[in-house]
Amino acid sequence: MDPAVLREDMVDGLESPPRDVLSDEDVAVAMRDVPRHAFVDDERTAYADRDHEALGTRVLAPSTVARLLQALALERDQTVLIVGAGVGYTAAVTAEIVGATNVHAVDISRPLVVAARGNLAEAGYEGVLVDRRDGADGLPEYAPFDRILLEAAAVDPPRALLSQLTDRGRLVFPRGTQRQRLEAVSSDGTVDRFDPVSFDPLLVEGEQSGAVERNRTTREDRERAQRRAESRRGWEHDWIEWEDAGDGQSRRRTSR
């Protein structure tokens, strides 16, 4: 079937009961234009309203993308940072609304960054900047941003991201751990709360899939250091060993 027809059917389904999750006209028009099959390998189900798996991450269902972008309250020509580039689909829909060169995306997974860049270029959104970063640090070189979208759950919004908002900026993120709710935090401290959601937690360096080095996290390093500090007594576990020297004499070896 013609992908354009599939996109129309997808958006119509999001705008109508029982889903009834899409009411923003700008988001609806953008989702009708973005070729989702360029971002999801399985063309047969690319336009179904369900999640997909790709390179160890979850490609969000269209209804979830619609909810996120509506919470952002996007306006044309705003600068946007997306933390959690994934395969690039959310960035592409955002680019349709604000303009491709106004969209910046970061991801902690290098394979995902490569995939997102390729997908966006194939779909005609090569103007979107995608970089490999620890998402909690944001993208200070291009700050401030009018809107920041964090596609990962956090107990509190990362301070670095809040500091990279403009005076009238808005940060949208899933707040919580087991129980999560979508929230929008404005620069003036205003908080808007939306429906419950379910997202994977925000990753730190070392937790991403495809890491070259051992998947050891910052938290593990901190815990190891604490255990070492608590276990030290006097000299740092010096010990003395006596061993037979070849000349019949004994000598002492000290190790640390």
Disulfide bonds with the S-S distance in Angstrom:
none
